[in-house]
Amino acid sequence: MGNKYSGLQIGIHWLVFFLVIVAYAAMELRGFAPRSYRPWFNMTHVSCGIT
């Protein structure tokens, strides 16, 4: 039984999955970080969401 999807499609799927997880984690963990790190969490969340 062959793959229905190409390797590129599978790779893009997992890349998007990873970016969604990172964006969600940045949003949730922002509250636990010191105030000086919050802009980094915001930037990470937005960057992963746009990508």
N, C-alpha and C positions, 0 to 999 in steps of 0.2 A: 504494500500500500504506500503510494508516494505522497509527498507533501503537497498540499493544495496551495501553499504560499511559498514565495521565494525566500531565500535567506535574507535579502534586503528588507522585505516586508516584516519578517519575524524580528529582525534587529531593530527596526524602527518602532515596532510594537513595544519591545522591552525597554527601549530608550524612553519612550513616552511614559510608560509605567513608572520607571525610575524617577523621572522628572516630577510626576504627579506626587509620588511618595515624598520626595525631597521638599516640594512646595508645601505640602500638608504638614510635614514635620516642622518646617521652619515657622509656619503659622502657629502651631500648637506649642512649640518649645520656646517661643519668643518670651512668654511670660515668666519663664524660669531663669532666663539669662539676666546678668547684670545690665543696668541701663545703658552702659557704654556699648554693649553688643547688639542692642535692639535694632539700630539702623542696618547692621549686617544681616540680621534675620529678615528684615523687611526687604532689603535688596535681593537676597537669595530667593525669597518667596515670589517676588515680582519677576525676577529673571527666569526662574524655572516655569512660571506660569505663561510668560510670553513666548518662551522657546517652544 
